[in-house]
Amino acid sequence: MLLAEVAQATQRLADAGVPSPRNDAEELAAFVHGVKRGALHSVKDADFDARYWEVIARREQREPLQHITGRAFFRYLELQVGPGVFVPRPETESVVGWAIDAVRAMDVVEPCIVDLCTGSGAIALALAQEVPRSRVHAVELSEDALQWTRKNVQGSRVDLRQGNALDAFPDLDGQVDLVISNPPYIPLTEWEYVAPEARDYDPELALFSGEDGLDLIRGLERTAHRLLRPGGVVVIEHADTQGGQVPWIFTEERGWADAADHPDLNNRPRFATARKALP
């Protein structure tokens, strides 16, 4: 019975314009029935929980899957998320993968890493987990987001602070090996084209940044330059339509070298990197 209900739910979600209807129908069935997705066939007809149709109705209204389940998966992490915090996206996993490779290539014993605009803490926690001797610092401005970040970083070695990314961590100036950020980068002019899950549920502070979407990234360029040691690296996520623009913010005249853009797993421009020039 449950698999028949999942098929029906898949059709309902598809009709509502949900981008991944079968995945979400199965995830919600597993969530409601307390089993893994691969074990849905083991749920007996008599054990079907009618609450399933309540959560499907919420997803039909384009409420994010992660808000309904209260969790988001990111690389090897399971994070707590909900209203007030940006839900981490799969595209950002490739950004973190590049950063991990870059830090390992530095051959620094205890690399110092800063995550600006940390949101749920996904990036900072992934780096702390996958670069075992790193010292990871993270900053978030929003008190609403921090309610979730604090839950996620509890018990980790991430140094979490509340504040503005533009003037954060003056105590680390010139000492950081890697600065990474997934900042707000959607142009205000694009508001109507943003998926309902993001536009109606993610905090605006985490989405929009000026007319061209690059206002905060321009500011973070100065922050990164201040924090990094010579030879240190900055990694900034951006929209797939901004690939040609972001590397140009990190110019030689402003003290950078090797500015470049990189694709995500879908081969779309996704993040820019640059190295702080040696004196």
SELO-524980 format. One record per residue (C-alpha): residue number from 0; residue in one letter; x, z, y. Coordinates in Angstrom, 2 decimals. Layout:
N
<pt><pos>NUM</pos><code>A</code><x>X</x><z>Z</z><y>Y</y></pt>
...
END
This chain:
279
<pt><pos>0</pos><code>M</code><x>0.00</x><z>0.00</z><y>0.00</y></pt>
<pt><pos>1</pos><code>L</code><x>2.71</x><z>0.98</z><y>2.47</y></pt>
<pt><pos>2</pos><code>L</code><x>4.46</x><z>-2.39</z><y>2.25</y></pt>
<pt><pos>3</pos><code>A</code><x>1.12</x><z>-4.11</z><y>2.88</y></pt>
<pt><pos>4</pos><code>E</code><x>0.62</x><z>-1.87</z><y>5.94</y></pt>
<pt><pos>5</pos><code>V</code><x>4.15</x><z>-2.71</z><y>7.13</y></pt>
<pt><pos>6</pos><code>A</code><x>3.37</x><z>-6.43</z><y>6.83</y></pt>
<pt><pos>7</pos><code>Q</code><x>0.21</x><z>-5.94</z><y>8.90</y></pt>
<pt><pos>8</pos><code>A</code><x>2.11</x><z>-3.88</z><y>11.46</y></pt>
<pt><pos>9</pos><code>T</code><x>4.82</x><z>-6.56</z><y>11.66</y></pt>
<pt><pos>10</pos><code>Q</code><x>2.19</x><z>-9.12</z><y>12.62</y></pt>
<pt><pos>11</pos><code>R</code><x>0.71</x><z>-6.81</z><y>15.25</y></pt>
<pt><pos>12</pos><code>L</code><x>4.13</x><z>-6.22</z><y>16.82</y></pt>
<pt><pos>13</pos><code>A</code><x>4.94</x><z>-9.93</z><y>16.74</y></pt>
<pt><pos>14</pos><code>D</code><x>1.66</x><z>-10.69</z><y>18.51</y></pt>
<pt><pos>15</pos><code>A</code><x>2.60</x><z>-8.09</z><y>21.16</y></pt>
<pt><pos>16</pos><code>G</code><x>5.89</x><z>-9.89</z><y>21.86</y></pt>
<pt><pos>17</pos><code>V</code><x>8.18</x><z>-7.25</z><y>20.32</y></pt>
<pt><pos>18</pos><code>P</code><x>11.54</x><z>-9.01</z><y>19.76</y></pt>
<pt><pos>19</pos><code>S</code><x>12.26</x><z>-7.57</z><y>16.27</y></pt>
<pt><pos>20</pos><code>P</code><x>8.82</x><z>-6.91</z><y>14.74</y></pt>
<pt><pos>21</pos><code>R</code><x>9.74</x><z>-6.50</z><y>11.08</y></pt>
<pt><pos>22</pos><code>N</code><x>12.73</x><z>-4.28</z><y>11.79</y></pt>
<pt><pos>23</pos><code>D</code><x>10.64</x><z>-2.03</z><y>14.04</y></pt>
<pt><pos>24</pos><code>A</code><x>7.67</x><z>-1.89</z><y>11.66</y></pt>
<pt><pos>25</pos><code>E</code><x>9.98</x><z>-0.79</z><y>8.85</y></pt>
<pt><pos>26</pos><code>E</code><x>11.93</x><z>1.68</z><y>11.02</y></pt>
<pt><pos>27</pos><code>L</code><x>8.70</x><z>3.32</z><y>12.15</y></pt>
<pt><pos>28</pos><code>A</code><x>7.34</x><z>3.47</z><y>8.60</y></pt>
<pt><pos>29</pos><code>A</code><x>10.55</x><z>5.15</z><y>7.46</y></pt>
<pt><pos>30</pos><code>F</code><x>10.43</x><z>7.55</z><y>10.41</y></pt>
<pt><pos>31</pos><code>V</code><x>6.82</x><z>8.63</z><y>9.85</y></pt>
<pt><pos>32</pos><code>H</code><x>7.23</x><z>9.02</z><y>6.08</y></pt>
<pt><pos>33</pos><code>G</code><x>10.62</x><z>10.72</z><y>6.20</y></pt>
<pt><pos>34</pos><code>V</code><x>12.48</x><z>8.21</z><y>4.04</y></pt>
<pt><pos>35</pos><code>K</code><x>15.25</x><z>5.66</z><y>4.53</y></pt>
<pt><pos>36</pos><code>R</code><x>14.19</x><z>2.06</z><y>5.19</y></pt>
<pt><pos>37</pos><code>G</code><x>15.45</x><z>1.00</z><y>1.77</y></pt>
<pt><pos>38</pos><code>A</code><x>13.14</x><z>3.53</z><y>0.09</y></pt>
<pt><pos>39</pos><code>L</code><x>9.84</x><z>2.43</z><y>1.64</y></pt>
<pt><pos>40</pos><code>H</code><x>8.72</x><z>0.97</z><y>-1.72</y></pt>
<pt><pos>41</pos><code>S</code><x>8.93</x><z>4.47</z><y>-3.23</y></pt>
<pt><pos>42</pos><code>V</code><x>6.19</x><z>5.91</z><y>-0.96</y></pt>
<pt><pos>43</pos><code>K</code><x>3.03</x><z>6.31</z><y>-3.05</y></pt>
<pt><pos>44</pos><code>D</code><x>-0.31</x><z>4.97</z><y>-1.78</y></pt>
<pt><pos>45</pos><code>A</code><x>-1.69</x><z>8.51</z><y>-1.71</y></pt>
<pt><pos>46</pos><code>D</code><x>1.15</x><z>9.59</z><y>0.58</y></pt>
<pt><pos>47</pos><code>F</code><x>0.46</x><z>7.01</z><y>3.29</y></pt>
<pt><pos>48</pos><code>D</code><x>0.43</x><z>8.76</z><y>6.67</y></pt>
<pt><pos>49</pos><code>A</code><x>-2.14</x><z>7.44</z><y>9.14</y></pt>
<pt><pos>50</pos><code>R</code><x>0.12</x><z>8.51</z><y>12.01</y></pt>
<pt><pos>51</pos><code>Y</code><x>1.91</x><z>5.25</z><y>11.27</y></pt>
<pt><pos>52</pos><code>W</code><x>-0.77</x><z>3.36</z><y>13.19</y></pt>
<pt><pos>53</pos><code>E</code><x>-0.35</x><z>5.71</z><y>16.17</y></pt>
<pt><pos>54</pos><code>V</code><x>3.36</x><z>4.90</z><y>16.51</y></pt>
<pt><pos>55</pos><code>I</code><x>2.72</x><z>1.19</z><y>15.93</y></pt>
<pt><pos>56</pos><code>A</code><x>0.20</x><z>1.28</z><y>18.81</y></pt>
<pt><pos>57</pos><code>R</code><x>2.87</x><z>2.85</z><y>21.04</y></pt>
<pt><pos>58</pos><code>R</code><x>5.39</x><z>0.16</z><y>20.09</y></pt>
<pt><pos>59</pos><code>E</code><x>2.73</x><z>-2.52</z><y>20.75</y></pt>
<pt><pos>60</pos><code>Q</code><x>2.67</x><z>-1.21</z><y>24.33</y></pt>
<pt><pos>61</pos><code>R</code><x>6.44</x><z>-1.94</z><y>24.38</y></pt>
<pt><pos>62</pos><code>E</code><x>7.48</x><z>1.71</z><y>24.38</y></pt>
<pt><pos>63</pos><code>P</code><x>11.06</x><z>1.57</z><y>23.05</y></pt>
<pt><pos>64</pos><code>L</code><x>11.50</x><z>2.20</z><y>19.34</y></pt>
<pt><pos>65</pos><code>Q</code><x>14.16</x><z>4.78</z><y>20.18</y></pt>
<pt><pos>66</pos><code>H</code><x>11.79</x><z>6.77</z><y>22.42</y></pt>
<pt><pos>67</pos><code>I</code><x>9.28</x><z>6.99</z><y>19.58</y></pt>
<pt><pos>68</pos><code>T</code><x>11.82</x><z>8.10</z><y>16.97</y></pt>
<pt><pos>69</pos><code>G</code><x>13.95</x><z>10.11</z><y>19.43</y></pt>
<pt><pos>70</pos><code>R</code><x>17.16</x><z>8.61</z><y>18.12</y></pt>
<pt><pos>71</pos><code>A</code><x>19.46</x><z>5.66</z><y>18.69</y></pt>
<pt><pos>72</pos><code>F</code><x>22.23</x><z>4.40</z><y>16.45</y></pt>
<pt><pos>73</pos><code>F</code><x>25.53</x><z>3.30</z><y>18.02</y></pt>
<pt><pos>74</pos><code>R</code><x>28.54</x><z>2.34</z><y>15.91</y></pt>
<pt><pos>75</pos><code>Y</code><x>28.94</x><z>5.40</z><y>13.60</y></pt>
<pt><pos>76</pos><code>L</code><x>26.81</x><z>7.72</z><y>15.74</y></pt>
<pt><pos>77</pos><code>E</code><x>23.21</x><z>8.89</z><y>15.73</y></pt>
<pt><pos>78</pos><code>L</code><x>22.26</x><z>9.91</z><y>19.27</y></pt>
<pt><pos>79</pos><code>Q</code><x>19.29</x><z>11.75</z><y>20.73</y></pt>
<pt><pos>80</pos><code>V</code><x>17.52</x><z>9.71</z><y>23.41</y></pt>
<pt><pos>81</pos><code>G</code><x>14.23</x><z>9.66</z><y>25.27</y></pt>
<pt><pos>82</pos><code>P</code><x>12.69</x><z>9.30</z><y>28.73</y></pt>
<pt><pos>83</pos><code>G</code><x>15.26</x><z>9.58</z><y>31.52</y></pt>
<pt><pos>84</pos><code>V</code><x>18.29</x><z>8.18</z><y>29.72</y></pt>
<pt><pos>85</pos><code>F</code><x>19.40</x><z>4.59</z><y>29.10</y></pt>
<pt><pos>86</pos><code>V</code><x>19.06</x><z>3.61</z><y>25.44</y></pt>
<pt><pos>87</pos><code>P</code><x>22.42</x><z>2.26</z><y>24.18</y></pt>
<pt><pos>88</pos><code>R</code><x>22.35</x><z>-1.39</z><y>23.12</y></pt>
<pt><pos>89</pos><code>P</code><x>24.11</x><z>-3.14</z><y>20.21</y></pt>
<pt><pos>90</pos><code>E</code><x>25.97</x><z>-5.46</z><y>22.65</y></pt>
<pt><pos>91</pos><code>T</code><x>27.92</x><z>-2.47</z><y>23.96</y></pt>
<pt><pos>92</pos><code>E</code><x>29.36</x><z>-1.81</z><y>20.49</y></pt>
<pt><pos>93</pos><code>S</code><x>31.66</x><z>-4.85</z><y>20.85</y></pt>
<pt><pos>94</pos><code>V</code><x>32.81</x><z>-3.55</z><y>24.26</y></pt>
<pt><pos>95</pos><code>V</code><x>33.81</x><z>-0.24</z><y>22.66</y></pt>
<pt><pos>96</pos><code>G</code><x>35.47</x><z>-2.05</z><y>19.76</y></pt>
<pt><pos>97</pos><code>W</code><x>37.72</x><z>-3.94</z><y>22.17</y></pt>
<pt><pos>98</pos><code>A</code><x>38.54</x><z>-0.70</z><y>24.01</y></pt>
<pt><pos>99</pos><code>I</code><x>39.48</x><z>1.08</z><y>20.78</y></pt>
<pt><pos>100</pos><code>D</code><x>41.84</x><z>-1.74</z><y>19.83</y></pt>
<pt><pos>101</pos><code>A</code><x>43.37</x><z>-1.69</z><y>23.31</y></pt>
<pt><pos>102</pos><code>V</code><x>44.02</x><z>2.08</z><y>23.20</y></pt>
<pt><pos>103</pos><code>R</code><x>45.54</x><z>1.89</z><y>19.72</y></pt>
<pt><pos>104</pos><code>A</code><x>47.84</x><z>-0.92</z><y>20.88</y></pt>
<pt><pos>105</pos><code>M</code><x>49.16</x><z>1.31</z><y>23.69</y></pt>
<pt><pos>106</pos><code>D</code><x>50.84</x><z>3.57</z><y>21.14</y></pt>
<pt><pos>107</pos><code>V</code><x>50.18</x><z>6.66</z><y>23.29</y></pt>
<pt><pos>108</pos><code>V</code><x>50.08</x><z>9.92</z><y>21.31</y></pt>
<pt><pos>109</pos><code>E</code><x>47.12</x><z>11.49</z><y>23.14</y></pt>
<pt><pos>110</pos><code>P</code><x>45.50</x><z>8.73</z><y>25.22</y></pt>
<pt><pos>111</pos><code>C</code><x>43.45</x><z>9.79</z><y>28.23</y></pt>
<pt><pos>112</pos><code>I</code><x>40.12</x><z>7.95</z><y>28.47</y></pt>
<pt><pos>113</pos><code>V</code><x>37.42</x><z>8.06</z><y>31.17</y></pt>
<pt><pos>114</pos><code>D</code><x>33.84</x><z>6.83</z><y>30.67</y></pt>
<pt><pos>115</pos><code>L</code><x>32.06</x><z>6.23</z><y>34.00</y></pt>
<pt><pos>116</pos><code>C</code><x>28.21</x><z>6.24</z><y>34.03</y></pt>
<pt><pos>117</pos><code>T</code><x>28.11</x><z>7.69</z><y>30.51</y></pt>
<pt><pos>118</pos><code>G</code><x>24.31</x><z>7.89</z><y>30.09</y></pt>
<pt><pos>119</pos><code>S</code><x>23.60</x><z>9.11</z><y>26.55</y></pt>
<pt><pos>120</pos><code>G</code><x>27.32</x><z>9.64</z><y>25.95</y></pt>
<pt><pos>121</pos><code>A</code><x>27.45</x><z>6.81</z><y>23.40</y></pt>
<pt><pos>122</pos><code>I</code><x>30.69</x><z>5.22</z><y>24.63</y></pt>
<pt><pos>123</pos><code>A</code><x>32.55</x><z>8.50</z><y>25.17</y></pt>
<pt><pos>124</pos><code>L</code><x>31.52</x><z>9.90</z><y>21.79</y></pt>
<pt><pos>125</pos><code>A</code><x>32.41</x><z>6.70</z><y>19.92</y></pt>
<pt><pos>126</pos><code>L</code><x>35.88</x><z>6.70</z><y>21.49</y></pt>
<pt><pos>127</pos><code>A</code><x>36.40</x><z>10.40</z><y>20.76</y></pt>
<pt><pos>128</pos><code>Q</code><x>35.35</x><z>9.83</z><y>17.14</y></pt>
<pt><pos>129</pos><code>E</code><x>37.33</x><z>6.66</z><y>16.50</y></pt>
<pt><pos>130</pos><code>V</code><x>40.50</x><z>7.48</z><y>18.47</y></pt>
<pt><pos>131</pos><code>P</code><x>41.11</x><z>10.91</z><y>16.93</y></pt>
<pt><pos>132</pos><code>R</code><x>43.74</x><z>12.34</z><y>19.32</y></pt>
<pt><pos>133</pos><code>S</code><x>42.25</x><z>10.96</z><y>22.53</y></pt>
<pt><pos>134</pos><code>R</code><x>41.25</x><z>13.12</z><y>25.47</y></pt>
<pt><pos>135</pos><code>V</code><x>37.88</x><z>11.74</z><y>26.56</y></pt>
<pt><pos>136</pos><code>H</code><x>36.23</x><z>12.52</z><y>29.92</y></pt>
<pt><pos>137</pos><code>A</code><x>32.74</x><z>11.34</z><y>30.92</y></pt>
<pt><pos>138</pos><code>V</code><x>30.65</x><z>11.49</z><y>34.08</y></pt>
<pt><pos>139</pos><code>E</code><x>26.93</x><z>11.00</z><y>34.70</y></pt>
<pt><pos>140</pos><code>L</code><x>25.01</x><z>11.32</z><y>37.96</y></pt>
<pt><pos>141</pos><code>S</code><x>21.43</x><z>11.73</z><y>36.75</y></pt>
<pt><pos>142</pos><code>E</code><x>20.20</x><z>15.19</z><y>35.80</y></pt>
<pt><pos>143</pos><code>D</code><x>17.44</x><z>13.56</z><y>33.69</y></pt>
<pt><pos>144</pos><code>A</code><x>20.03</x><z>11.65</z><y>31.69</y></pt>
<pt><pos>145</pos><code>L</code><x>22.31</x><z>14.66</z><y>31.39</y></pt>
<pt><pos>146</pos><code>Q</code><x>19.64</x><z>16.60</z><y>29.50</y></pt>
<pt><pos>147</pos><code>W</code><x>20.23</x><z>14.12</z><y>26.67</y></pt>
<pt><pos>148</pos><code>T</code><x>23.99</x><z>13.72</z><y>27.18</y></pt>
<pt><pos>149</pos><code>R</code><x>24.56</x><z>17.46</z><y>26.84</y></pt>
<pt><pos>150</pos><code>K</code><x>22.71</x><z>17.50</z><y>23.51</y></pt>
<pt><pos>151</pos><code>N</code><x>24.77</x><z>14.60</z><y>22.22</y></pt>
<pt><pos>152</pos><code>V</code><x>28.20</x><z>15.85</z><y>23.26</y></pt>
<pt><pos>153</pos><code>Q</code><x>27.57</x><z>19.40</z><y>22.06</y></pt>
<pt><pos>154</pos><code>G</code><x>30.26</x><z>20.32</z><y>19.56</y></pt>
<pt><pos>155</pos><code>S</code><x>32.40</x><z>17.29</z><y>20.47</y></pt>
<pt><pos>156</pos><code>R</code><x>35.59</x><z>17.39</z><y>22.51</y></pt>
<pt><pos>157</pos><code>V</code><x>34.21</x><z>15.17</z><y>25.28</y></pt>
<pt><pos>158</pos><code>D</code><x>34.70</x><z>16.68</z><y>28.75</y></pt>
<pt><pos>159</pos><code>L</code><x>31.32</x><z>15.97</z><y>30.39</y></pt>
<pt><pos>160</pos><code>R</code><x>30.80</x><z>16.36</z><y>34.13</y></pt>
<pt><pos>161</pos><code>Q</code><x>27.94</x><z>15.68</z><y>36.51</y></pt>
<pt><pos>162</pos><code>G</code><x>28.78</x><z>13.59</z><y>39.54</y></pt>
<pt><pos>163</pos><code>N</code><x>29.13</x><z>10.23</z><y>41.20</y></pt>
<pt><pos>164</pos><code>A</code><x>31.34</x><z>7.80</z><y>39.28</y></pt>
<pt><pos>165</pos><code>L</code><x>32.86</x><z>6.54</z><y>42.55</y></pt>
<pt><pos>166</pos><code>D</code><x>34.63</x><z>9.79</z><y>43.36</y></pt>
<pt><pos>167</pos><code>A</code><x>34.83</x><z>11.40</z><y>39.90</y></pt>
<pt><pos>168</pos><code>F</code><x>37.88</x><z>13.03</z><y>38.31</y></pt>
<pt><pos>169</pos><code>P</code><x>40.25</x><z>13.38</z><y>41.28</y></pt>
<pt><pos>170</pos><code>D</code><x>42.27</x><z>15.69</z><y>39.01</y></pt>
<pt><pos>171</pos><code>L</code><x>43.07</x><z>12.72</z><y>36.76</y></pt>
<pt><pos>172</pos><code>D</code><x>44.28</x><z>10.27</z><y>39.42</y></pt>
<pt><pos>173</pos><code>G</code><x>47.09</x><z>8.08</z><y>38.08</y></pt>
<pt><pos>174</pos><code>Q</code><x>47.01</x><z>9.65</z><y>34.60</y></pt>
<pt><pos>175</pos><code>V</code><x>44.34</x><z>7.68</z><y>32.71</y></pt>
<pt><pos>176</pos><code>D</code><x>45.17</x><z>5.13</z><y>30.01</y></pt>
<pt><pos>177</pos><code>L</code><x>41.73</x><z>3.52</z><y>29.76</y></pt>
<pt><pos>178</pos><code>V</code><x>38.69</x><z>3.46</z><y>32.06</y></pt>
<pt><pos>179</pos><code>I</code><x>35.48</x><z>2.13</z><y>30.51</y></pt>
<pt><pos>180</pos><code>S</code><x>31.98</x><z>1.73</z><y>31.90</y></pt>
<pt><pos>181</pos><code>N</code><x>28.60</x><z>0.24</z><y>31.11</y></pt>
<pt><pos>182</pos><code>P</code><x>27.26</x><z>0.47</z><y>34.67</y></pt>
<pt><pos>183</pos><code>P</code><x>23.97</x><z>-0.78</z><y>36.13</y></pt>
<pt><pos>184</pos><code>Y</code><x>24.42</x><z>-4.51</z><y>36.71</y></pt>
<pt><pos>185</pos><code>I</code><x>21.01</x><z>-6.19</z><y>36.91</y></pt>
<pt><pos>186</pos><code>P</code><x>20.33</x><z>-7.95</z><y>40.24</y></pt>
<pt><pos>187</pos><code>L</code><x>17.28</x><z>-6.59</z><y>42.08</y></pt>
<pt><pos>188</pos><code>T</code><x>16.00</x><z>-10.18</z><y>42.23</y></pt>
<pt><pos>189</pos><code>E</code><x>15.76</x><z>-10.24</z><y>38.41</y></pt>
<pt><pos>190</pos><code>W</code><x>13.31</x><z>-7.33</z><y>38.15</y></pt>
<pt><pos>191</pos><code>E</code><x>10.37</x><z>-9.39</z><y>36.86</y></pt>
<pt><pos>192</pos><code>Y</code><x>12.47</x><z>-10.98</z><y>34.10</y></pt>
<pt><pos>193</pos><code>V</code><x>13.65</x><z>-7.69</z><y>32.56</y></pt>
<pt><pos>194</pos><code>A</code><x>12.17</x><z>-6.83</z><y>29.13</y></pt>
<pt><pos>195</pos><code>P</code><x>9.35</x><z>-4.26</z><y>29.41</y></pt>
<pt><pos>196</pos><code>E</code><x>11.26</x><z>-1.80</z><y>27.20</y></pt>
<pt><pos>197</pos><code>A</code><x>14.01</x><z>-1.62</z><y>29.82</y></pt>
<pt><pos>198</pos><code>R</code><x>12.03</x><z>-2.21</z><y>33.03</y></pt>
<pt><pos>199</pos><code>D</code><x>9.27</x><z>0.30</z><y>32.26</y></pt>
<pt><pos>200</pos><code>Y</code><x>11.19</x><z>2.96</z><y>30.33</y></pt>
<pt><pos>201</pos><code>D</code><x>14.93</x><z>2.91</z><y>31.11</y></pt>
<pt><pos>202</pos><code>P</code><x>15.84</x><z>4.70</z><y>34.37</y></pt>
<pt><pos>203</pos><code>E</code><x>16.18</x><z>2.32</z><y>37.33</y></pt>
<pt><pos>204</pos><code>L</code><x>19.45</x><z>4.04</z><y>38.24</y></pt>
<pt><pos>205</pos><code>A</code><x>20.93</x><z>2.68</z><y>34.99</y></pt>
<pt><pos>206</pos><code>L</code><x>19.66</x><z>-0.89</z><y>35.47</y></pt>
<pt><pos>207</pos><code>F</code><x>19.83</x><z>-2.27</z><y>39.01</y></pt>
<pt><pos>208</pos><code>S</code><x>22.74</x><z>-2.58</z><y>41.43</y></pt>
<pt><pos>209</pos><code>G</code><x>22.12</x><z>-4.57</z><y>44.59</y></pt>
<pt><pos>210</pos><code>E</code><x>21.12</x><z>-8.16</z><y>45.25</y></pt>
<pt><pos>211</pos><code>D</code><x>23.67</x><z>-9.70</z><y>42.87</y></pt>
<pt><pos>212</pos><code>G</code><x>23.93</x><z>-6.76</z><y>40.46</y></pt>
<pt><pos>213</pos><code>L</code><x>27.62</x><z>-6.20</z><y>41.21</y></pt>
<pt><pos>214</pos><code>D</code><x>27.47</x><z>-3.49</z><y>43.90</y></pt>
<pt><pos>215</pos><code>L</code><x>28.52</x><z>-0.62</z><y>41.65</y></pt>
<pt><pos>216</pos><code>I</code><x>31.09</x><z>-2.67</z><y>39.75</y></pt>
<pt><pos>217</pos><code>R</code><x>32.82</x><z>-3.38</z><y>43.09</y></pt>
<pt><pos>218</pos><code>G</code><x>32.99</x><z>0.35</z><y>43.70</y></pt>
<pt><pos>219</pos><code>L</code><x>34.16</x><z>1.10</z><y>40.16</y></pt>
<pt><pos>220</pos><code>E</code><x>37.06</x><z>-1.31</z><y>40.64</y></pt>
<pt><pos>221</pos><code>R</code><x>38.50</x><z>1.09</z><y>43.23</y></pt>
<pt><pos>222</pos><code>T</code><x>37.73</x><z>4.14</z><y>41.07</y></pt>
<pt><pos>223</pos><code>A</code><x>39.47</x><z>2.58</z><y>38.07</y></pt>
<pt><pos>224</pos><code>H</code><x>42.52</x><z>1.66</z><y>40.15</y></pt>
<pt><pos>225</pos><code>R</code><x>42.75</x><z>5.24</z><y>41.45</y></pt>
<pt><pos>226</pos><code>L</code><x>42.45</x><z>6.80</z><y>37.99</y></pt>
<pt><pos>227</pos><code>L</code><x>44.65</x><z>4.51</z><y>35.90</y></pt>
<pt><pos>228</pos><code>R</code><x>48.38</x><z>4.85</z><y>35.40</y></pt>
<pt><pos>229</pos><code>P</code><x>50.35</x><z>1.63</z><y>35.94</y></pt>
<pt><pos>230</pos><code>G</code><x>49.74</x><z>-0.51</z><y>32.85</y></pt>
<pt><pos>231</pos><code>G</code><x>46.45</x><z>1.26</z><y>32.11</y></pt>
<pt><pos>232</pos><code>V</code><x>43.37</x><z>-0.82</z><y>31.28</y></pt>
<pt><pos>233</pos><code>V</code><x>39.82</x><z>-1.05</z><y>32.64</y></pt>
<pt><pos>234</pos><code>V</code><x>36.86</x><z>-2.35</z><y>30.58</y></pt>
<pt><pos>235</pos><code>I</code><x>33.54</x><z>-3.07</z><y>32.34</y></pt>
<pt><pos>236</pos><code>E</code><x>30.36</x><z>-4.37</z><y>30.73</y></pt>
<pt><pos>237</pos><code>H</code><x>28.25</x><z>-6.88</z><y>32.69</y></pt>
<pt><pos>238</pos><code>A</code><x>25.30</x><z>-9.23</z><y>32.26</y></pt>
<pt><pos>239</pos><code>D</code><x>25.85</x><z>-12.42</z><y>30.29</y></pt>
<pt><pos>240</pos><code>T</code><x>25.17</x><z>-14.39</z><y>33.48</y></pt>
<pt><pos>241</pos><code>Q</code><x>28.02</x><z>-12.63</z><y>35.37</y></pt>
<pt><pos>242</pos><code>G</code><x>30.92</x><z>-13.75</z><y>33.21</y></pt>
<pt><pos>243</pos><code>G</code><x>32.44</x><z>-15.93</z><y>35.89</y></pt>
<pt><pos>244</pos><code>Q</code><x>32.12</x><z>-13.32</z><y>38.63</y></pt>
<pt><pos>245</pos><code>V</code><x>33.36</x><z>-9.95</z><y>37.41</y></pt>
<pt><pos>246</pos><code>P</code><x>37.02</x><z>-10.79</z><y>36.62</y></pt>
<pt><pos>247</pos><code>W</code><x>37.35</x><z>-12.05</z><y>40.19</y></pt>
<pt><pos>248</pos><code>I</code><x>36.69</x><z>-8.51</z><y>41.45</y></pt>
<pt><pos>249</pos><code>F</code><x>39.93</x><z>-7.40</z><y>39.74</y></pt>
<pt><pos>250</pos><code>T</code><x>42.38</x><z>-9.51</z><y>41.73</y></pt>
<pt><pos>251</pos><code>E</code><x>46.17</x><z>-9.43</z><y>41.99</y></pt>
<pt><pos>252</pos><code>E</code><x>45.80</x><z>-8.64</z><y>45.70</y></pt>
<pt><pos>253</pos><code>R</code><x>43.99</x><z>-5.43</z><y>44.74</y></pt>
<pt><pos>254</pos><code>G</code><x>46.65</x><z>-4.36</z><y>42.27</y></pt>
<pt><pos>255</pos><code>W</code><x>45.47</x><z>-5.89</z><y>38.98</y></pt>
<pt><pos>256</pos><code>A</code><x>46.93</x><z>-8.18</z><y>36.33</y></pt>
<pt><pos>257</pos><code>D</code><x>45.54</x><z>-10.04</z><y>33.31</y></pt>
<pt><pos>258</pos><code>A</code><x>41.89</x><z>-9.99</z><y>34.46</y></pt>
<pt><pos>259</pos><code>A</code><x>39.81</x><z>-11.72</z><y>31.78</y></pt>
<pt><pos>260</pos><code>D</code><x>36.33</x><z>-12.01</z><y>30.38</y></pt>
<pt><pos>261</pos><code>H</code><x>35.24</x><z>-11.50</z><y>26.77</y></pt>
<pt><pos>262</pos><code>P</code><x>32.21</x><z>-12.52</z><y>24.67</y></pt>
<pt><pos>263</pos><code>D</code><x>29.93</x><z>-10.27</z><y>22.62</y></pt>
<pt><pos>264</pos><code>L</code><x>28.92</x><z>-10.91</z><y>18.99</y></pt>
<pt><pos>265</pos><code>N</code><x>26.45</x><z>-13.56</z><y>20.20</y></pt>
<pt><pos>266</pos><code>N</code><x>29.31</x><z>-15.33</z><y>21.99</y></pt>
<pt><pos>267</pos><code>R</code><x>27.86</x><z>-14.57</z><y>25.42</y></pt>
<pt><pos>268</pos><code>P</code><x>30.10</x><z>-13.28</z><y>28.24</y></pt>
<pt><pos>269</pos><code>R</code><x>29.70</x><z>-9.49</z><y>28.02</y></pt>
<pt><pos>270</pos><code>F</code><x>32.63</x><z>-7.56</z><y>29.51</y></pt>
<pt><pos>271</pos><code>A</code><x>35.63</x><z>-7.93</z><y>31.77</y></pt>
<pt><pos>272</pos><code>T</code><x>39.02</x><z>-6.31</z><y>31.40</y></pt>
<pt><pos>273</pos><code>A</code><x>42.06</x><z>-5.94</z><y>33.63</y></pt>
<pt><pos>274</pos><code>R</code><x>45.37</x><z>-4.10</z><y>33.60</y></pt>
<pt><pos>275</pos><code>K</code><x>46.63</x><z>-2.04</z><y>36.53</y></pt>
<pt><pos>276</pos><code>A</code><x>49.73</x><z>-3.85</z><y>37.78</y></pt>
<pt><pos>277</pos><code>L</code><x>53.12</x><z>-2.23</z><y>37.40</y></pt>
<pt><pos>278</pos><code>P</code><x>54.80</x><z>-1.26</z><y>40.65</y></pt>
END
